[in-house]
Amino acid sequence: LPDQKEDKHGYRKASHCRNSGIQRLQVTVEKGEGNVDFSMESSVINQYGNQIRKVALETLKKLGVSDVKLTIVDKGALDCTIKARIEAAVYRSVLQTEHLPWGGDIR
């Protein structure tokens, strides 16, 4: 896409990942301001908020992402879903659609 400029980390656009059926988790990835800016809304934040944050930050680290605004809206998603949605949103944000190493970066 020649009219879109990427920043120094390769982000071309904000991206999100969710499923269109049962909405248990939505992840949005946007260009950061030099660090990881994490925000979360969750119906289970009191029980699982720390675990969700841990999984999200570990996933970003394994993907090599350190400059991002990550927003999670959770309604009881499993850890594996959180990892997969973050991975998908990151790949979409850099417009990588071919030769995706699904799962390889976060195992």
Helices and strands as residue ranges (DSSP letters): E 15-17, E 25-31, E 36-42, H 45-63, E 68-74, H 79-93
